[in-house]
C-alpha cells in the first residue's frame, strides 16, 4: 500500500460530523496507515497549512469551512494480548469504531469497558475528553496512549498517568491540544467479573450476576431510549458538561430544590446534573429555528437541519444564560470547536 497522501480538494464534511453541520475542507486526506498520517503531517508543515485532525466527528462542532488540511485517520486494527493474573492488554488504532471494540471485547467475556457501550466515535478521540458513562471513565482502564507530535514527527507512548485525566478532560485538551495526533491506545481488561451496576437501573435490568455482554447491552438499550440516533437527528450527545460546584453552593441550591440530583466528589466539590438544570428551567423540547433541546434528554442539543456552527453556538449560549440566571451555575460546552 502506498503511503503517499491522496489529497481531496473542497471535500464535503457534512456527513462526517454527527451534528450534520455543513462544512467543507479545503484539503482532505483519509490516512489509511500511520505512515500516511505521518506523511500528511509533513506535507502540512512544508506548506504551512493549518491542520485539523478528524475522528468520528461525534464530539466536534465544524465551521462552514476548514482551511488548510484535514486528516482523518482510518487505520483501524485492534489486537488482544493475555497477560498474567487474568489481565488482557487491548491495543486499538485510532480509526477503530469505539462501540464495535466494546462489543467485541464483551463477546469474548472480558470486563472493563462494558459500561461505555454505544458511545459514538473512534478510539483516537476517546482519551481527549476521557469518555465516560454509567459510572465508568476511560481513565480507569487506559494503560497508555500512542501519539505523533505534529511539529517534529516524533512518535511517543504516554502512560495513562501522564495524560492528566479529569472529568471530561485530559492533557490533550490542555498542554498537548493541537500538538499531537493520537494514533493508538492500549486498554487493560480483565477476565474476572467486575460489574459496575450502581448507575440508574442497570442492576434491575441485568440481575445480580450479569455477563459483561449483558451489561453492555443494557447500557446500549438505556442510551437508545434516552438519546436520539445521530443518523436520524443530528446531535453530539451530551452538549454540556455536568457542572462542578462548591459544597456550599450545592447546599444553597438544595435548600431551594431538595430534589436536585447531586454527587459528592473526592475533592469536596459536588457534581450537578446539567440536564436537570436545563429541564428545571423549562427548556426541554425548546426549538429555535434549526436547533432545539431534545424532548427526552435536556442535555442533548439537536440539529433539525439547515443550521450552521454559528447558529448552534448562539443557541447553546442562550441555554447556558438561562441556567446561569436561574441557578447561578455556569454550563460549559462539551463538544470541541474545530479550527
N, C-alpha and C positions, 0 to 999 in steps of 0.2 A: 504493500500500500504506500502510495506517495504521501510524503509529509508536507508537501508544498501547499500552502493555504490557497483555497479556491474562493476568491472574493466574489460576493454577490453585491451588486450596486443597487441603491434605493430599495432595500429589502423591507417588505411589509412585515411588521411585528405585531399586528393587531391580534393574530391568533396565537401569539407566543406569550401572552400575559393573561392570567385568569380573570382579570378585571375587564378584558376586552376593550382596552383603551386604544385609540388609533395611534400608531407610531410607525415611523419609517426610519430605518437605519441607513446612514449614508453609505456605509460599507458593512458587510456581514460575512463572518466565517463560521461554519459548523465544524468545530475541531473534533475530528474523529479519533484522534490519538493524542497522548501527552506531547508527542514530538510536534504534531501540527499546531497544538496550542502554543508551544514554546516559539515556533517559527512565526506564528501570528503576532505574538507579543513583540518579537524582534522587529517585525515589519512595521508595527505601530510606532515603535521607538525611532526607527530610521526616518519615518515621515513626520514624526511629532504629531501623530493623530491622537486625539482624546480616545481613551479606551474604556469600554463598558463590557463587563462580563455578565452574561445572561444565563441563568439556570432554567428552572421550570417556569419562571415568571409568576409564581404563586404568592410571593410576598413583596411585590415590586409595583411601583407606580411609574409608568412610562410616559414621558412627554411626547408631544406630537412628532418630534424629530430628534434623533440622536446623531450628532456629528461624529466624525472620526471612524472608529472601527468597533463593531460589536462582535464579541466572540461568544459562542455558545458551546461549551464542552459537551460532546455527545458520546465520549468513550464511557462504557457502562458495563464493565465486568466486575464480578464480585466472587470471592472465594472464602472458604472457611478453613480454619486450622485448629485441630484439637490440641489442647494443652493440658497440663497436669491439673488434677483436682476438679475435673469436670468443666473446666473453662473452655470456651470457644472463642478464638480470635476471628473476627469477621472484617475483611478488608473490602471496601466498596469504592469504586471510582466515582468521580464527580457526577457523571451523567446518569447514574443509576436512579430509577424511579424509587422514591423512598417507600411508598406503600407496597410496591412489589417486593422490595427487600424484606420488609416486616413480615409479609405473608409467607415468603419463602422460609424465613427463619422459624416461624411458628409451625409451619408444616413439618419441619424436622423435629419439633418438640422442644425447641430451645427457648430460653427465657431472657428477658432483658428489655426488648423494645415493643412488646405486645400492646402496651398502653398507648403507643404512638402510632397506631394503625390509622390509615386514611388521612394522615396529614399530607397535603399535596406538595409537590415539588420534587427536586432532585437532591441527592445526597450532598452535593457540593455546597448547597445553601444551608443545610441543616445546622452546622456549627455556628453560622453567622449570628443567628438570633437564638441559639440554644433552644431549639424547638422543644416544646413540652405540652403534655396533655394528660388529663386524668391521673394526676399525682406523680408523674414521672417527667424528668427532664433529660435531654440528651447527655448532658454533662455527667450524669450518674453512670452511664455505660460507655462513654467515649474513652478510648485509650490514647489515640493520637490523631493528628491531622497533618496531611502532606500538602505543602504549598509550593507555588512557584512565585518568586519575587519578580515583580514586573520591571523594576529598574535594572536589575543585574542578570536576570535569568537563572539565578541560583535556586536550587531546589532544597527544601528543608522539611524535616519532620518535627512538628511541635508536639510535645506531650500535652495531655489534657490540662495538666497543672499550669501550663504556660499560657493557656487560652483565656484566662481571666473571665471565666463564665459567671454570669449573674442572671437575674430574671430577664429573659428575652434579650440578653446582652452577651458580648464577648469582645475579645481583643480585635476581632475582625470588623467590629463596628467602631472601634476606637483607634488605637495606635497603628493597626495594620489596615485600616479602611483605605481602599484604593491602592494598597501597596502590594498585595498578594492575590493570587488566584488559588483557591482550594482545588486540588487535583484528586484527592482520595482521603478517606478516613478509615480508621480501624476501631471497631467496637469490641467490647468484652461481653459475651453472652455466657449463659450457664445452663447446664443440663438439669440442675436441681430446681424443682418447682419453687417459685418465689412470687406468687400472685400478689398484686397491689390492687386491692378492691375497695379502698376506703372512699373513693370519689363517687358521688351520686349513687345510683342504684346498680353499680357494677356487680356487687355481691349478690343482689337479688336476681340479676339476670344470668349469673354464671353458676351459682351454687357455691358450696364451701370448698370444693377441691377441683377447680376447673383446669383444663389444659391451657397452655399458652395460646393455642389457636382459638379456643372458646373465648378467652379474654379479648383477643384481637377482634374477633367477630362481633362481640358485644359492644366494644368501643366503636367499631365501624357503624354498627346499627344505630347507636346513640347519635353519632355525628350526622348520619344521614337524616335522622329525624329532626335535628335541630338546625342544621346548616344547609344552605342551598347548594346545589350542584353547579360549579362554575361553568360547566358545559351548557347549562340551561339558563343561568342567570349570573352575569359577571360579578365576581367578588374576589376578595383576597383573604377570606376567612376573617378572623378577629382583626378589626381595624385599629382598635385602641388597646394599649396595654392596660392590665389591671393596675390601678394606681397604688403606690405605697405611701402611707401617711404615718405621722407620729401616733403613738398610743393615745396621747392627749386629744389630738384632732379626731381620732376614731371614736373616742368616748363621747365627745361633744355631739358627733353625728348620731351615735347610738342613742343618746338621750332623746333626740328628736325622732329617730326612726329605729326602734328596737329590733325590727325585723331585718335590718340591713345585713347582708352577708359580709362576714369579715373573718380574716385568717391571720392569726398572730405569726410573726416571722422570727427567726432566730436572733436577728439583730435588734429586736424590740419594736420594730415598726409593725404596721398592720396592713395587710393587702386587702383592698376593696374590690368588689366586682363591678367593673366598668359597665357591663351590660345592664346590671341592676340600676345603676345611677342614671343611665340613659333612659331606661324604661320608666323609672320613677318620675322623670321629667316629662313623661307623656309623649316621647318621641318615637316609640316603636311603631313601625309602619308609616312614618312620615316620608313623604316624597316631594322633592323639589326638582321638577324637570326630569332629566335623565338619571338622577341619583336618589337613593332612598335608604332608609333604615329598614332592615329586614323585618318582616311581620312576625316571625317566630323567634328571632335572636337579635336583640338590640345592639349587640356588639359587632354585628356584621353590616357594613355598608354595601349596597348593591348598585350595579350599573345596568339600567334597563336598555341602554343603547343610545347613541347619539351624543354622548358627552366626551369630555377630554380631561386630562390630568388637572388642568387649572380649575375646572368646574368641580371636580371631586375634592380637591384640597379646600376650596372655598366652602363646600357643603360640610366637610369634616370640621372646619373651623367653627361653623355655625353650631354644630352639635356640641363641640367642646365648650363653646362660650356659654351655652345654656346650662350645661352641667356645672361649670365654674360659678355662674351666678347663683345657682340654686344651692350648691353644696360647698363651694369654696375649694373644690378639688380640681386639679389640672389633669386633663387627659392627654396622653402622648400617643402619637401615631405609631403603629407597629410596622406597616409596610415601608420599605425604603423607597426614596425617590431617585430614580436612575438619572445619571447625567448631572 
